[in-house]
Amino acid sequence: MFIHFGLYSIAGGMWNGKRVDNGYSEQIFANGPIPAKDYEALAKQFDPEQFDPDAIVALAKAAGMKFIVITAKHHDGFNLFQTSQTSYNAVDGTPYHQDIVKQLADACARGGLKFGVYYSTIDWHHPGGNTYIEGNSNPITPEQEAFNAVQLKELLSHYGPISEIWFDMGKPTPAQSEHFAHTVHALQPQTMISGRVWNHYGDFAVMGDNAEPDVAMELPWQAPASMFPETWGYRSWQERKDLPGKIRENITRLVRVVSQGGNYILNIGPEGDGSVVPYEAQVLRGIGEWLKHNGEA
Ligand code: JFZ
């Protein structure tokens, strides 16, 4: 299970009463574009009372999933975990005052699932960093590199075993990629690093979103999939139709990916209050039903 959750989940693909439809809803800050002060003010509304990590773990298990990866920090720079680097985080900068990453890590440990984090080296909130650049190919300043390295140490030190770290996008130099990969492995040698740390420092390759390789892969590989190709983060106005078709589509992809030696990671985008979208929960349960009869124990 992949989980895209953050301040953007509150916006849900809407701004000032209008749909923002020019890109993924988790990137609404850049797509709006929304003035930084206005977007950052969402932190004061961040209070996901319906977020129930044990229920999410139970749902993942009902779907036959074996691990969960959550967006510890997406491109908007808001942190779901407590960090010494900025108060722009769920604990210090919101009325919720709780560490989402910790809660989910603990729930995964209780439920016997592996736990990993998505971590964007792009940070649209970082002073001196860049806001959106075409293709999300932001270079990383030395200062930002230091900031990222501290955050990586926090993530690899405070949340138990991290099965994988899903670096995403940006354009680090080879030295920066090496720095990030070494920072992770110095603390947890077993953590699998995504190829989007770039410059061949990844432990596994990530296919294009919703894509599969067309040749045999040398590295272990993972196929990320969103419920709807338009977005990973919650979009309030997403049309969610044909539930049986969506279940079938995901079973087909799962089987194709696994039979080719890959690892399938299917995304959910909870609402701003932390609740799982019922349609998405139904898709997961449908996959689980099929696996019960056709899958491996
Ligand atoms: C990235 C993010 O920018 C996006 O918001 C989301 O988190 C997704 C899972 O990852 O988007 C990408 C990255 C790579 C490709 C497409 C979208 N790709 O290689 O096709």
Boltz pocket constraint, residues with backbone or C-beta under 6 A from the ligand:
constraints:
  - pocket:
      binder: B
      contacts: [[A, 24], [A, 26], [A, 27], [A, 136], [A, 168], [A, 169], [A, 206], [A, 207], [A, 208], [A, 209], [A, 224], [A, 232]]
      max_distance: 6.0
